[in-house]
């Protein structure tokens, strides 16, 4: 008996021992689990996820939005910006005990479990605002069996490390409101066209109601469902003591009033926005991904009028002449004072991600002549009326010919630029030297690997961009100074801190005198030279450029016009993205010139442009060219007077230009002899004459600008028989 009792005692002790070990282990696991839940949230929470992706907004200096860049369209607001009644609406409908729990509402959990058990299915959720935030930020729709535990861990962590206001601020900035809209700030603007600070109670309630099922309760999809849901939120606010019953009823009697959403139709904005994105990367080291996440505020120089006008003009088919449809174009409008890019057209139907043609290199043709040849030559003691060679010549293996096949022999720089003489430009580059020319191009941030005289004609290996051309021509209107072209005024981060602003580099390329002389000669190109095509009544200078098609003789590959007004410099390119034997232009630079003038004319109607260029102080103006007359009515007669009593008088029809000088020659057996000259008038007195001997005379007009003589007049004889 004692043995049996002893064995029972041993067995009981063993059970007690193992029960104690079991309960102890369970208690230990519970404690460990509790500690993990309480303190393990740091393993779930990634502080980087608390920095919500925010929309980068690009706007003009007038505050007009050019575009937005985002992963999620979200404009961040602080909790202080959100009206108290809007905060209450979210708390009332999503987590009425938000300010009482520590991240998990165990009362709500118990209530939800009870209702689920009674219904034998899940009918009520128990997630707090903090839990919803934790799930959305850190769990990313994770479906594992540990998801709820992690959610609780993260929620408790948030409650321990952040204030209720901060958690509610994060929540209201994070939640989705349908139609690609994230955050209360963006939603206020989208649905009501107002800042979040101005939201009414009903508007706040409507937005709070959207959170449960944004696409179900969107007023743009089902306004009746929106109102019912809004009224539920108002009822919850009344139950929570946030509204009086009468106030609730009054508010529920209001209609749902949201702004009409219009489809954005501003295709011209992508062109400029692409330039901004590229500049943000190159100048401020901000990647596209960072712009889409970082919530920056970028102010730009875009001119809404000019950008839209240029885009609309370049859509017109009558500007384009090609063997196939879809001739492309690009256009740049640069403010001559600041160097700011006010308009950039990257293509006729450009979309971000495509090739930006304003930044693609093309052979510039003759638009390079003023930058690479004539400007540097003027800096090397040449003058606008210096005589240059105009002959077909060979330079080792390089041959050059004028486009029209005609040659003047000698021609002034003024006229050579107006007629875009190829032979003259190459001859002059050979005279001043390629290396010398490149020093001036490098000052304009143009670096060429080319070594041949084809530089004079823009025959480059890699070419130049329209933006580079516009920046180069700015030197002629801005006292010879080059400035780095730029689109961005300033960039602020999401906290409003300035992180960058325009500070473009400048370089003095040409003297003031050279810049003004070149501008005047380019003005003559428009008035009397190769750029007369098109209509524009205001002040305009510029240069045309056409490159030959490599596969189709007599046709063009690239067509250019670079222009200068008192306010702007421009560059316009036309051509095909890919040129081959079936794709060529049938009209060259005249098409680009006509299109540029049409753009300027349209801008001028909305934003008046200058009538004339203003000459800088302390520079000499360029005289207009002198046209020598052909004299075929020279006559002579006797008259009384002088010491010899008898004189001779030569008369002819003089030019209206009083700058013309007339050289007078007598003809003798020994040949012709210059006996005098007069300026601006058609008569000359012969003092040394004889009534007993005949004498012959002729007159030759003389150009004092170019130092050239014209055609001699008819020869006339003075004799007593006359």
C-alpha positions as CSV (number, residue, x, y, z in Angstrom):
1,X,0.0,0.0,0.0
2,X,2.8,2.3,0.9
3,X,4.5,1.5,-2.3
4,X,1.4,2.4,-4.3
5,X,1.0,5.7,-2.5
6,X,4.7,6.4,-3.1
7,X,4.3,5.8,-6.8
8,X,1.2,8.0,-6.9
9,X,3.1,10.7,-5.1
10,X,6.0,10.5,-7.6
11,X,3.6,10.6,-10.6
12,X,1.8,13.6,-9.1
13,X,5.1,15.4,-8.5
14,X,6.1,14.7,-12.1
15,X,2.8,16.1,-13.4
16,X,3.1,19.2,-11.3
17,X,6.7,19.6,-12.4
18,X,5.9,19.4,-16.1
19,X,2.7,21.5,-15.7
20,X,4.9,24.1,-14.0
21,X,7.4,23.9,-16.8
22,X,4.7,24.2,-19.4
23,X,3.0,27.1,-17.7
24,X,6.3,28.7,-17.1
25,X,7.4,28.3,-20.7
26,X,4.0,29.7,-21.9
27,X,4.4,32.6,-19.5
28,X,7.9,33.2,-20.7
29,X,6.9,33.0,-24.3
30,X,4.0,35.4,-23.6
31,X,6.3,37.8,-21.9
32,X,8.8,37.5,-24.8
33,X,6.0,37.9,-27.3
34,X,4.6,40.9,-25.4
35,X,8.1,42.5,-25.3
36,X,8.5,41.9,-29.0
37,X,5.2,43.4,-29.8
38,X,5.9,46.4,-27.5
39,X,9.5,47.0,-28.5
40,X,9.9,45.2,-31.8
41,X,8.1,47.7,-33.9
42,X,11.4,49.2,-34.9
43,X,12.0,46.0,-36.9
44,X,8.9,46.7,-38.9
45,X,9.0,50.4,-39.2
46,X,11.3,51.9,-41.9
47,X,11.8,55.6,-41.1
48,X,12.3,56.2,-44.9
49,X,8.7,55.2,-45.4
50,X,7.6,58.0,-43.2
51,X,8.9,60.5,-45.8
52,X,5.8,60.3,-48.1
53,X,6.3,60.6,-51.8
54,X,5.2,64.2,-52.7
55,X,4.4,65.9,-56.0
56,X,7.0,68.2,-57.5
57,X,5.2,71.3,-58.9
58,X,6.7,73.3,-61.7
59,X,5.2,76.8,-62.0
60,X,5.9,80.1,-63.7
61,X,6.9,83.3,-62.0
62,X,3.2,84.3,-62.2
63,X,2.2,81.2,-60.3
64,X,0.7,79.3,-63.2
65,X,1.4,75.5,-63.0
66,X,3.4,74.2,-65.9
67,X,3.3,70.6,-64.8
68,X,3.6,68.1,-62.0
69,X,5.9,65.2,-61.5
70,X,5.0,62.4,-59.1
71,X,4.8,58.7,-58.2
72,X,1.7,59.6,-56.2
73,X,0.0,62.9,-56.8
74,X,0.3,64.3,-53.3
75,X,0.7,67.9,-52.0
76,X,1.8,67.7,-48.4
77,X,0.1,69.8,-45.7
78,X,0.8,70.2,-42.0
79,X,-1.8,69.3,-39.3
80,X,-2.0,73.0,-38.5
81,X,-3.2,73.7,-42.0
82,X,-6.1,71.3,-41.6
83,X,-9.2,72.8,-40.0
84,X,-10.2,71.2,-36.7
85,X,-13.6,70.1,-38.1
86,X,-11.9,68.3,-40.9
87,X,-9.7,66.5,-38.5
88,X,-12.7,65.6,-36.4
89,X,-14.5,64.1,-39.5
90,X,-11.7,61.7,-40.1
91,X,-11.4,60.7,-36.5
92,X,-15.2,60.3,-36.1
93,X,-15.6,57.9,-39.0
94,X,-12.3,56.0,-38.9
95,X,-11.3,55.9,-35.3
96,X,-13.4,57.7,-32.7
97,X,-11.2,56.6,-29.8
98,X,-8.0,57.8,-31.7
99,X,-6.9,60.1,-28.9
100,X,-7.5,57.5,-26.1
101,X,-5.8,54.3,-27.3
102,X,-2.1,53.6,-27.7
103,X,-2.2,52.4,-31.3
104,X,-4.6,49.4,-30.9
105,X,-8.1,49.9,-29.7
106,X,-8.9,46.7,-27.7
107,X,-12.5,47.8,-27.1
108,X,-13.0,47.9,-30.9
109,X,-11.2,44.6,-31.3
110,X,-13.5,42.9,-28.8
111,X,-16.6,44.5,-30.4
112,X,-15.5,43.4,-33.8
113,X,-14.8,39.8,-32.7
114,X,-18.2,39.6,-31.0
115,X,-20.0,40.8,-34.1
116,X,-18.0,38.5,-36.3
117,X,-18.9,35.5,-34.1
118,X,-22.6,36.4,-34.0
119,X,-22.7,36.8,-37.8
120,X,-20.4,33.8,-38.4
121,X,-18.4,36.0,-40.8
122,X,-16.2,39.0,-40.8
123,X,-18.5,42.0,-40.6
124,X,-16.6,44.8,-38.9
125,X,-13.0,45.9,-38.9
126,X,-11.1,47.1,-35.8
127,X,-8.1,48.9,-37.4
128,X,-7.3,52.2,-35.8
129,X,-6.0,55.2,-37.8
130,X,-2.5,54.3,-36.5
131,X,-2.9,50.7,-37.7
132,X,-4.2,51.8,-41.1
133,X,-1.2,54.1,-41.4
134,X,1.2,51.4,-40.4
135,X,-0.3,48.9,-42.9
136,X,-0.2,51.4,-45.8
137,X,3.3,52.6,-45.0
138,X,5.2,49.5,-44.0
139,X,3.3,46.3,-45.0
140,X,2.4,47.2,-48.6
141,X,-0.5,44.7,-48.8
142,X,1.5,41.9,-47.3
143,X,-0.7,38.8,-47.0
144,X,1.4,36.6,-44.6
145,X,0.0,35.2,-41.3
146,X,2.3,37.6,-39.4
147,X,0.8,40.7,-41.1
148,X,-1.6,41.6,-38.3
149,X,1.1,41.1,-35.7
150,X,3.5,43.3,-37.6
151,X,0.7,45.9,-38.0
152,X,0.2,46.0,-34.3
153,X,3.9,46.2,-33.6
154,X,4.4,49.1,-36.0
155,X,1.3,50.9,-34.6
156,X,2.6,50.7,-31.1
157,X,6.0,51.9,-32.3
158,X,4.4,54.9,-34.0
159,X,2.4,55.8,-30.9
160,X,5.6,55.6,-28.7
161,X,7.7,57.8,-31.0
162,X,5.2,60.2,-32.5
163,X,2.5,62.5,-31.3
164,X,-1.1,62.0,-32.1
165,X,-1.1,65.1,-34.2
166,X,1.9,63.8,-36.2
167,X,0.3,60.5,-36.8
168,X,-3.0,62.1,-37.9
169,X,-1.0,64.4,-40.2
170,X,0.8,61.4,-41.8
171,X,-2.5,59.6,-42.2
172,X,-4.3,62.5,-43.8
173,X,-1.4,63.1,-46.2
174,X,-1.1,59.4,-47.0
175,X,-4.6,58.2,-47.8
176,X,-6.0,57.8,-51.3
177,X,-9.0,59.9,-52.5
178,X,-9.6,58.3,-56.0
179,X,-8.7,59.6,-59.4
180,X,-5.0,59.4,-58.7
181,X,-5.3,61.8,-55.8
182,X,-3.4,61.3,-52.6
183,X,-3.5,63.3,-49.4
184,X,-6.0,65.8,-48.0
185,X,-4.2,68.8,-49.6
186,X,-4.4,67.5,-53.1
187,X,-8.0,66.3,-52.6
188,X,-9.1,69.8,-51.4
189,X,-7.7,71.3,-54.6
190,X,-9.0,68.5,-56.9
191,X,-12.6,68.3,-55.6
192,X,-13.2,71.9,-54.4
193,X,-10.5,74.0,-56.1
194,X,-9.4,75.5,-52.8
195,X,-6.6,75.1,-50.2
196,X,-7.2,72.7,-47.4
197,X,-7.5,75.6,-44.9
198,X,-10.8,76.7,-46.5
199,X,-12.6,73.4,-46.4
200,X,-16.1,73.5,-44.9
201,X,-17.6,70.9,-42.5
202,X,-19.5,69.2,-45.3
203,X,-16.5,69.2,-47.6
204,X,-14.3,67.7,-44.9
205,X,-16.9,65.1,-44.2
206,X,-17.2,64.2,-47.8
207,X,-13.5,63.7,-48.1
208,X,-13.4,61.7,-44.9
209,X,-16.1,59.4,-46.3
210,X,-14.1,58.7,-49.4
211,X,-11.3,56.9,-47.5
212,X,-13.3,53.7,-46.9
213,X,-13.9,53.1,-50.7
214,X,-12.6,55.9,-52.8
215,X,-13.8,54.6,-56.2
216,X,-17.2,53.7,-54.8
217,X,-17.9,57.1,-53.1
218,X,-16.4,59.4,-55.6
219,X,-18.8,62.2,-56.5
220,X,-17.7,62.0,-60.1
221,X,-18.9,58.4,-60.2
222,X,-22.0,58.2,-58.0
223,X,-23.0,61.5,-56.3
224,X,-25.9,59.8,-54.5
225,X,-23.6,57.3,-52.9
226,X,-21.2,60.2,-52.0
227,X,-24.0,62.1,-50.2
228,X,-25.1,59.0,-48.2
229,X,-21.6,58.3,-47.1
230,X,-21.0,62.0,-46.2
231,X,-24.2,62.0,-44.1
232,X,-22.9,58.9,-42.3
233,X,-19.8,60.8,-41.4
234,X,-21.8,63.8,-40.1
235,X,-23.9,61.4,-38.0
236,X,-20.7,59.9,-36.5
237,X,-19.5,63.4,-35.7
238,X,-22.8,64.1,-33.9
239,X,-22.5,60.8,-31.9
240,X,-19.0,61.7,-30.9
241,X,-20.2,65.1,-29.6
242,X,-18.5,67.1,-32.4
243,X,-21.8,68.4,-33.9
244,X,-25.1,69.4,-32.4
245,X,-28.1,67.4,-33.7
246,X,-29.7,70.4,-35.3
247,X,-26.4,71.4,-37.0
248,X,-26.0,67.8,-38.3
249,X,-29.4,67.8,-39.8
250,X,-28.8,71.2,-41.5
251,X,-25.5,70.0,-42.9
252,X,-27.0,66.7,-44.1
253,X,-29.6,68.8,-46.0
254,X,-26.9,70.3,-48.2
255,X,-26.1,69.0,-51.7
256,X,-22.7,67.6,-52.7
257,X,-21.0,70.4,-54.6
258,X,-17.7,69.7,-56.3
259,X,-15.9,71.5,-59.2
260,X,-16.2,70.3,-62.7
261,X,-13.2,68.4,-63.9
262,X,-11.9,69.4,-67.3
263,X,-9.6,67.3,-69.3
264,X,-6.2,69.0,-69.4
265,X,-5.5,70.1,-72.9
266,X,-2.1,71.8,-72.8
267,X,0.1,69.7,-75.1
268,X,2.7,72.6,-75.4
269,X,3.7,72.2,-71.7
270,X,5.6,68.9,-72.1
271,X,8.2,70.5,-74.3
272,X,9.2,73.0,-71.7
273,X,8.8,70.6,-68.7
274,X,11.3,68.2,-70.4
275,X,13.9,71.0,-70.4
276,X,13.3,71.7,-66.8
277,X,13.7,68.0,-65.9
278,X,17.0,67.9,-67.8
279,X,18.3,71.1,-66.2
280,X,17.3,69.9,-62.7
281,X,19.6,66.9,-63.3
282,X,22.5,68.7,-64.9
283,X,22.6,71.8,-62.7
284,X,21.1,70.7,-59.4
285,X,21.8,66.9,-59.5
286,X,18.1,66.0,-59.0
287,X,17.1,62.8,-60.8
288,X,13.7,62.3,-62.4
289,X,13.0,59.7,-59.7
290,X,13.8,62.2,-57.0
291,X,11.6,64.9,-58.6
292,X,8.7,62.4,-58.6
293,X,9.2,61.6,-54.9
294,X,10.7,64.7,-53.3
295,X,7.9,67.3,-53.4
296,X,10.0,70.2,-54.8
297,X,8.6,73.5,-55.8
298,X,10.3,74.7,-59.0
299,X,9.8,78.1,-60.5
300,X,10.6,78.6,-64.1
301,X,10.9,81.3,-66.7
302,X,8.3,79.9,-69.1
303,X,6.3,82.6,-70.9
304,X,2.8,81.1,-71.2
305,X,1.8,83.3,-74.2
306,X,5.0,82.6,-76.1
307,X,5.0,78.9,-75.4
308,X,1.4,78.3,-76.4
309,X,1.7,80.6,-79.4
310,X,4.8,78.9,-80.7
311,X,3.3,75.5,-80.3
312,X,0.1,76.5,-82.1
313,X,1.9,78.1,-85.0
314,X,4.1,75.2,-85.6
315,X,1.1,72.9,-85.9
316,X,0.2,74.6,-89.2
317,X,0.9,72.4,-92.2
318,X,1.5,75.3,-94.6
319,X,4.9,75.9,-93.0
320,X,6.3,72.6,-94.0
321,X,7.6,71.4,-97.4
322,X,8.9,67.9,-97.6
323,X,8.9,64.8,-99.8
324,X,7.0,62.9,-97.1
325,X,4.6,64.0,-94.3
326,X,5.7,64.6,-90.7
327,X,8.4,67.2,-91.3
328,X,9.6,68.0,-87.7
329,X,10.5,71.3,-86.2
330,X,11.8,72.8,-82.9
331,X,11.9,76.4,-81.7
332,X,13.7,78.3,-78.9
333,X,12.8,81.8,-77.5
334,X,15.5,83.2,-75.2
335,X,15.2,86.4,-73.2
336,X,18.1,88.5,-74.4
337,X,18.5,90.3,-71.1
338,X,18.6,87.4,-68.7
339,X,19.4,84.4,-70.9
340,X,16.2,82.8,-69.7
341,X,14.4,80.3,-71.9
342,X,10.9,81.6,-72.2
343,X,9.7,79.1,-74.8
344,X,11.0,75.8,-76.1
345,X,9.2,73.6,-78.6
346,X,10.8,70.2,-78.7
347,X,8.7,68.9,-81.7
348,X,5.4,69.2,-83.3
349,X,3.7,66.6,-81.0
350,X,6.4,66.1,-78.4
351,X,5.8,64.0,-75.3
352,X,8.2,63.6,-72.3
353,X,10.5,60.7,-72.9
354,X,10.9,61.3,-76.6
355,X,13.9,63.0,-78.3
356,X,13.9,66.7,-77.4
357,X,14.7,68.3,-80.8
358,X,15.6,71.6,-79.2
359,X,18.5,69.8,-77.6
360,X,19.5,67.5,-80.5
361,X,22.5,68.5,-82.5
362,X,22.0,69.2,-86.2
363,X,24.3,70.7,-88.8
364,X,23.6,74.4,-88.5
365,X,24.5,75.5,-92.1
366,X,25.0,79.2,-92.7
367,X,23.6,80.3,-89.3
368,X,27.0,79.4,-88.0
369,X,28.8,82.0,-90.2
370,X,28.3,85.0,-88.0
371,X,29.4,83.1,-84.9
372,X,32.4,81.2,-86.4
373,X,33.6,83.6,-89.1
374,X,32.3,87.1,-89.3
375,X,32.1,87.9,-85.6
376,X,35.7,86.7,-85.0
377,X,36.9,88.6,-88.2
378,X,35.4,91.8,-86.9
379,X,37.4,91.3,-83.7
380,X,40.5,90.9,-86.0
381,X,40.4,94.4,-87.6
382,X,37.9,93.6,-90.4
383,X,35.1,96.1,-90.8
384,X,31.6,95.8,-92.2
385,X,32.7,97.2,-95.5
386,X,36.0,95.5,-95.8
387,X,36.4,93.9,-99.2
388,X,36.5,90.1,-99.2
389,X,37.2,87.6,-101.9
390,X,34.3,85.9,-103.6
391,X,35.6,83.4,-106.0
392,X,35.3,79.6,-106.5
393,X,38.4,78.2,-104.9
394,X,40.0,75.0,-103.8
395,X,41.8,74.6,-100.5
396,X,43.8,71.4,-100.8
397,X,41.1,68.7,-101.1
398,X,38.3,71.1,-100.1
399,X,36.3,72.9,-102.7
400,X,33.7,75.6,-102.1
401,X,31.1,77.1,-104.3
402,X,28.3,79.6,-103.9
403,X,24.8,78.2,-103.8
404,X,23.7,80.3,-106.8
405,X,26.9,79.7,-108.8
406,X,27.5,83.4,-109.1
407,X,30.7,85.3,-107.9
408,X,31.4,89.0,-107.5
409,X,35.1,88.7,-107.4
410,X,35.3,91.2,-104.5
411,X,32.4,91.9,-102.1
412,X,32.0,93.7,-98.8
413,X,31.3,91.8,-95.6
414,X,28.0,93.6,-95.3
415,X,26.9,92.3,-98.7
416,X,28.4,88.8,-98.3
417,X,26.4,88.2,-95.1
418,X,23.2,89.5,-96.8
419,X,23.7,87.1,-99.7
420,X,25.1,84.3,-97.6
421,X,28.2,83.8,-99.8
422,X,29.8,80.5,-99.2
423,X,33.0,81.2,-101.0
424,X,33.5,84.4,-99.1
425,X,32.9,82.8,-95.7
426,X,35.4,80.0,-96.3
427,X,38.0,82.4,-97.7
428,X,37.7,84.6,-94.6
429,X,37.9,81.7,-92.2
430,X,41.1,80.6,-94.0
431,X,42.4,84.2,-93.5
432,X,41.7,84.4,-89.8
433,X,42.5,80.8,-89.0
434,X,40.4,77.9,-87.7
435,X,42.0,77.9,-84.3
436,X,41.4,81.6,-83.9
437,X,37.7,81.1,-84.8
438,X,37.4,78.2,-82.3
439,X,38.6,80.4,-79.4
440,X,35.4,82.5,-79.9
441,X,33.1,79.5,-80.2
442,X,34.6,78.1,-77.0
443,X,33.6,81.3,-75.2
444,X,30.1,80.5,-76.2
445,X,30.4,76.9,-74.8
446,X,30.6,75.5,-78.3
447,X,33.4,72.9,-78.5
448,X,34.1,71.5,-82.0
449,X,36.2,68.5,-82.9
450,X,36.1,69.6,-86.5
451,X,39.3,70.9,-88.0
452,X,38.4,71.8,-91.6
453,X,37.2,74.9,-93.4
454,X,33.8,73.4,-93.7
455,X,33.2,74.9,-90.2
456,X,32.5,78.2,-92.1
457,X,29.5,76.7,-93.7
458,X,28.2,74.8,-90.6
459,X,29.3,71.5,-92.0
460,X,30.0,70.0,-88.6
461,X,30.5,66.4,-87.6
462,X,28.1,66.6,-84.6
463,X,26.3,69.9,-85.2
464,X,24.7,72.3,-82.7
465,X,21.4,72.5,-80.9
466,X,18.8,75.2,-81.4
467,X,19.4,76.3,-77.8
468,X,23.1,76.7,-78.5
469,X,22.3,78.7,-81.6
470,X,19.9,81.0,-79.7
471,X,22.5,81.5,-76.9
472,X,25.2,82.4,-79.5
473,X,23.1,85.0,-81.2
474,X,22.3,86.6,-77.9
475,X,25.9,88.0,-78.0
476,X,24.9,90.3,-80.9
477,X,22.0,92.0,-79.0
478,X,23.6,92.0,-75.6
479,X,26.9,93.9,-76.0
480,X,28.9,90.8,-77.0
481,X,28.1,88.9,-73.8
482,X,27.3,85.2,-73.8
483,X,25.2,83.7,-71.0
484,X,24.4,80.2,-70.1
485,X,20.8,79.5,-71.2
486,X,18.6,78.4,-68.4
487,X,14.9,77.6,-67.6
488,X,14.8,77.3,-63.8
489,X,14.5,80.4,-61.6
490,X,14.6,78.6,-58.2
491,X,14.0,75.2,-56.5
492,X,12.6,74.8,-53.0
493,X,12.4,71.5,-51.2
494,X,9.2,70.2,-49.5
495,X,10.0,72.2,-46.4
496,X,10.2,75.5,-48.3
497,X,14.0,75.7,-48.1
498,X,15.8,77.2,-51.1
499,X,18.2,74.6,-52.5
500,X,19.1,76.3,-55.7
501,X,18.5,79.4,-57.9
502,X,19.6,80.7,-61.2
503,X,23.2,81.8,-61.3
504,X,24.2,81.4,-64.9
505,X,27.8,81.9,-66.1
506,X,28.6,84.8,-68.5
507,X,31.5,85.3,-70.8
508,X,32.5,88.4,-72.9
509,X,32.9,87.1,-76.4
510,X,32.7,90.1,-78.7
511,X,33.2,93.8,-78.1
512,X,30.2,96.1,-77.9
513,X,31.2,97.6,-81.3
514,X,31.5,94.3,-83.0
515,X,28.2,93.0,-81.5
516,X,26.4,96.1,-82.8
517,X,28.0,96.0,-86.2
518,X,27.0,92.4,-86.6
519,X,23.4,93.1,-85.4
520,X,23.1,95.8,-88.0
521,X,24.4,93.5,-90.8
522,X,22.0,90.8,-89.7
523,X,19.1,93.3,-89.7
524,X,20.0,93.9,-93.4
525,X,19.8,90.1,-94.0
526,X,16.1,90.3,-93.0
527,X,15.4,93.5,-94.9
528,X,17.3,93.0,-98.1
529,X,19.0,89.6,-98.0
530,X,18.2,85.9,-97.7
531,X,15.7,86.3,-94.9
532,X,13.1,88.5,-96.6
533,X,10.5,85.7,-96.8
534,X,7.5,86.1,-94.5
535,X,5.8,89.0,-92.8
536,X,6.9,90.8,-89.7
537,X,6.7,94.5,-89.3
538,X,8.8,95.0,-86.1
539,X,12.5,95.1,-85.6
540,X,14.2,91.8,-86.6
541,X,17.7,90.7,-87.4
542,X,18.8,87.2,-88.3
543,X,20.5,84.6,-90.4
544,X,19.2,81.8,-92.6
545,X,20.8,78.4,-92.9
546,X,20.2,75.4,-95.2
547,X,22.2,72.2,-95.4
548,X,22.4,70.1,-98.5
549,X,20.8,66.6,-98.5
550,X,23.6,64.0,-98.8
551,X,21.6,61.7,-101.0
552,X,19.2,63.9,-103.0
553,X,20.9,66.5,-105.1
554,X,19.4,70.0,-105.0
555,X,17.3,69.3,-102.0
556,X,17.7,70.2,-98.3
557,X,18.3,68.2,-95.1
558,X,18.1,71.0,-92.5
559,X,16.5,74.4,-92.6
560,X,17.3,77.1,-90.0
561,X,16.5,80.6,-89.1
562,X,18.2,82.3,-86.1
563,X,16.6,85.6,-85.2
564,X,17.1,88.6,-82.9
565,X,14.5,91.1,-81.7
566,X,15.0,93.9,-79.1
567,X,13.7,91.5,-76.5
568,X,14.6,88.0,-77.7
569,X,16.9,85.7,-79.6
570,X,15.3,82.8,-81.5
571,X,16.3,79.6,-83.3
572,X,14.1,77.5,-85.4
573,X,15.0,74.2,-87.1
574,X,13.0,72.1,-89.6
575,X,13.8,68.7,-91.0
576,X,13.1,65.0,-90.6
577,X,14.2,62.9,-87.6
578,X,15.8,60.5,-90.1
579,X,16.9,61.7,-93.5
580,X,17.3,59.3,-96.3
581,X,16.7,59.2,-100.1
582,X,13.0,59.4,-99.6
583,X,12.9,62.0,-96.8
584,X,14.1,65.5,-97.8
585,X,13.0,69.1,-97.6
586,X,11.8,70.7,-100.8
587,X,12.1,74.2,-99.4
588,X,15.1,75.4,-97.3
589,X,15.6,78.2,-94.9
590,X,12.8,80.4,-96.3
591,X,10.3,78.0,-94.7
592,X,12.0,78.4,-91.3
593,X,12.1,82.2,-91.7
594,X,8.4,82.4,-92.6
595,X,7.5,80.2,-89.6
596,X,9.6,82.3,-87.2
597,X,8.1,85.5,-88.4
598,X,4.6,84.1,-88.0
599,X,5.4,83.1,-84.4
600,X,6.8,86.6,-83.6
601,X,3.8,88.2,-85.3
602,X,1.4,86.2,-83.1
603,X,3.3,86.9,-79.9
604,X,3.4,90.6,-80.8
605,X,-0.4,90.7,-81.0
606,X,-0.6,89.6,-77.3
607,X,2.7,91.0,-76.0
608,X,3.9,94.0,-78.1
609,X,7.5,93.6,-79.3
610,X,10.0,96.4,-80.1
611,X,9.8,98.5,-83.2
612,X,13.6,99.2,-83.5
613,X,16.9,98.3,-82.0
614,X,18.5,100.8,-79.6
615,X,22.1,101.6,-80.3
616,X,24.4,101.3,-77.2
617,X,26.3,104.3,-76.1
618,X,29.9,104.7,-77.2
619,X,29.6,102.6,-80.4
620,X,29.5,103.7,-84.0
621,X,26.6,102.9,-86.1
622,X,27.0,100.9,-89.4
623,X,26.2,103.0,-92.4
624,X,23.7,101.8,-94.9
625,X,25.4,100.6,-98.1
626,X,26.1,103.0,-100.9
627,X,24.6,102.1,-104.3
628,X,26.7,103.6,-107.1
629,X,24.7,105.1,-109.9
630,X,25.3,104.4,-113.6
631,X,25.9,107.8,-115.3
632,X,25.0,107.9,-119.0
633,X,23.9,111.6,-119.3
634,X,27.2,113.4,-118.8
635,X,27.1,116.8,-120.5
636,X,29.5,119.7,-120.9
637,X,29.2,123.4,-121.9
638,X,31.2,126.7,-121.8
639,X,30.4,129.4,-119.3
640,X,31.9,132.8,-118.6
641,X,33.8,133.4,-115.3
642,X,37.0,132.9,-113.5
643,X,40.5,134.2,-114.2
644,X,40.5,132.8,-117.7
645,X,37.1,134.4,-118.4
646,X,35.9,131.1,-120.0
647,X,35.2,127.9,-118.0
648,X,33.7,124.6,-118.8
649,X,30.8,123.0,-116.8
650,X,30.2,119.2,-116.5
651,X,26.7,118.1,-115.5
652,X,25.1,114.8,-114.9
653,X,22.3,113.2,-112.9
654,X,23.6,112.7,-109.4
655,X,22.4,109.9,-107.0
656,X,20.0,110.8,-104.2
657,X,22.6,109.4,-101.9
658,X,24.8,112.4,-101.1
659,X,27.6,110.2,-99.8
660,X,28.5,109.2,-103.4
661,X,31.8,110.8,-104.5
662,X,32.4,111.5,-108.2
663,X,35.9,111.4,-109.6
664,X,36.4,113.6,-112.7
665,X,38.8,112.5,-115.4
666,X,40.2,114.3,-118.5
667,X,41.2,112.3,-121.5
668,X,44.5,113.3,-123.3
669,X,46.8,111.6,-125.8
670,X,48.8,110.4,-122.8
671,X,45.8,108.8,-121.3
672,X,43.2,109.5,-118.6
673,X,44.0,111.9,-115.7
674,X,42.0,112.6,-112.6
675,X,41.5,116.3,-112.3
676,X,39.1,116.5,-109.4
677,X,36.2,115.2,-107.4
678,X,32.9,116.3,-105.9
679,X,30.6,114.7,-103.4
680,X,26.8,114.5,-103.5
681,X,26.2,116.8,-106.5
682,X,26.0,116.4,-110.3
683,X,28.3,119.2,-111.6
684,X,31.9,120.1,-111.8
685,X,33.6,123.4,-113.0
686,X,36.4,123.1,-115.5
687,X,38.8,126.0,-115.0
688,X,41.6,125.1,-117.3
689,X,39.9,125.1,-120.7
690,X,40.7,126.6,-124.1
691,X,38.3,127.8,-126.8
692,X,40.9,126.8,-129.4
693,X,41.4,123.2,-128.3
694,X,38.9,120.5,-127.6
695,X,39.0,118.3,-124.5
696,X,37.3,115.1,-123.5
697,X,36.0,114.1,-120.0
698,X,34.2,111.4,-118.1
699,X,33.1,110.8,-114.5
700,X,33.4,107.7,-112.3
701,X,31.2,107.3,-109.1
702,X,33.2,106.2,-106.0
703,X,32.0,104.3,-102.9
704,X,33.8,105.7,-99.9
705,X,32.7,102.8,-97.7
706,X,34.1,100.0,-99.7
707,X,36.8,102.1,-101.5
708,X,35.4,100.8,-104.8
709,X,34.9,102.7,-108.1
710,X,31.8,102.2,-110.2
711,X,31.3,102.2,-113.9
712,X,32.7,105.2,-115.8
713,X,30.2,107.5,-117.4
714,X,29.8,108.3,-121.1
715,X,32.7,110.3,-122.4
716,X,31.9,113.9,-123.5
717,X,34.1,116.4,-125.5
718,X,34.2,120.2,-124.9
719,X,35.0,122.2,-128.1
720,X,34.2,125.6,-129.3
721,X,31.7,124.1,-131.8
722,X,29.6,122.7,-128.9
